[in-house]
Amino acid sequence: MAFKPLHDRVLVRRVESEEKTSGGLIIPDSAKEKPSEGEVVACGDGARKDSGELIEMAVSAGDRILFGKWSGTEVTIDGEELLIMKESDILGIMTDAKAAKAA
């Protein structure tokens, strides 16, 4: 893929949610909501302060993130549906609980 977001924008691939509930019920496609969890595919260089100083991005490619329900703009790149959003639309970075306890 030959796409690089500009400034403080992030390219995100949605991560599909579980097809079953914790009780084992299968959720039909018509009842599913679009997931608000995704993986960062690419990032811009970051925003700039009024002085011109670069503010580095807090996320990087490969990070698993949570974002708001109405965040981003849907785009199709190389036949894949992706989202472009500002870094400020990202609510947080998901970490592996087991890895966090070991650290």
C-alpha positions as CSV (number, residue, x, y, z in Angstrom):
1,M,0.0,0.0,0.0
2,A,1.4,3.4,-0.9
3,F,-0.4,5.8,1.5
4,K,1.0,7.9,4.2
5,P,-1.2,10.1,6.4
6,L,-0.2,13.7,6.9
7,H,0.3,15.6,10.1
8,D,-1.5,14.1,13.1
9,R,-3.6,11.7,11.1
10,V,-3.7,7.9,11.5
11,L,-4.7,5.1,9.1
12,V,-6.6,2.4,11.0
13,R,-7.9,-1.1,10.1
14,R,-11.0,-2.1,12.1
15,V,-10.6,-5.3,14.2
16,E,-13.7,-7.5,13.9
17,S,-15.5,-8.1,17.2
18,E,-16.4,-11.6,18.5
19,E,-19.2,-13.4,16.8
20,K,-20.5,-14.9,20.1
21,T,-21.5,-13.5,23.4
22,S,-19.8,-14.6,26.6
23,G,-22.8,-16.9,27.1
24,G,-22.2,-18.6,23.8
25,L,-25.0,-16.9,21.8
26,I,-24.1,-16.2,18.1
27,I,-24.7,-12.6,17.1
28,P,-26.2,-12.2,13.7
29,D,-24.6,-9.7,11.2
30,S,-27.7,-7.5,11.3
31,A,-27.3,-7.0,15.1
32,K,-23.6,-6.3,15.1
33,E,-22.2,-2.8,15.5
34,K,-19.1,-1.6,13.7
35,P,-16.2,-2.2,16.0
36,S,-14.5,0.7,17.8
37,E,-11.3,-1.2,18.1
38,G,-8.6,-1.2,15.4
39,E,-5.0,-1.6,14.5
40,V,-2.9,1.4,13.4
41,V,-1.6,0.8,9.8
42,A,0.3,4.0,9.3
43,C,0.8,7.4,11.0
44,G,1.7,10.9,10.0
45,D,4.7,12.7,11.4
46,G,2.7,14.6,14.0
47,A,1.2,18.0,14.6
48,R,3.2,21.2,14.8
49,K,3.1,23.9,17.5
50,D,2.8,27.5,16.5
51,S,6.5,27.8,16.8
52,G,7.0,25.1,14.2
53,E,8.2,22.5,16.7
54,L,7.0,18.9,15.9
55,I,4.7,17.1,18.4
56,E,5.5,13.4,18.0
57,M,2.7,10.9,17.7
58,A,1.8,8.8,20.7
59,V,0.8,5.8,18.5
60,S,2.7,3.9,16.0
61,A,2.0,1.3,13.3
62,G,0.9,-2.0,14.8
63,D,-0.7,-0.5,18.0
64,R,-4.1,-1.8,18.9
65,I,-6.4,1.1,19.7
66,L,-9.9,2.1,20.9
67,F,-11.6,5.0,19.2
68,G,-14.9,6.8,19.4
69,K,-18.0,5.4,17.7
70,W,-18.2,8.2,15.1
71,S,-14.5,8.8,14.7
72,G,-12.7,9.0,11.4
73,T,-13.5,9.0,7.7
74,E,-14.0,5.7,5.9
75,V,-11.9,5.2,2.8
76,T,-11.1,2.3,0.5
77,I,-7.4,1.7,-0.3
78,D,-6.3,-1.2,-2.4
79,G,-9.8,-2.7,-2.0
80,E,-9.6,-2.7,1.8
81,E,-12.0,-0.5,4.0
82,L,-9.9,1.6,6.4
83,L,-10.4,4.7,8.6
84,I,-8.4,7.9,8.6
85,M,-8.7,9.8,11.9
86,K,-6.9,12.5,13.9
87,E,-4.8,11.2,16.7
88,S,-7.0,13.1,19.1
89,D,-9.9,10.8,18.1
90,I,-8.1,7.8,19.6
91,L,-9.2,7.0,23.2
92,G,-6.4,4.8,24.1
93,I,-3.9,2.1,23.3
94,M,-4.7,-1.5,24.2
95,T,-2.0,-3.5,25.9
96,D,-1.8,-7.2,26.7
97,A,-2.7,-7.6,30.3
98,K,-0.3,-10.6,30.8
99,A,2.6,-8.6,29.4
100,A,1.8,-5.6,31.6
101,K,1.8,-7.7,34.7
102,A,5.2,-9.2,33.8
103,A,6.8,-5.7,33.3
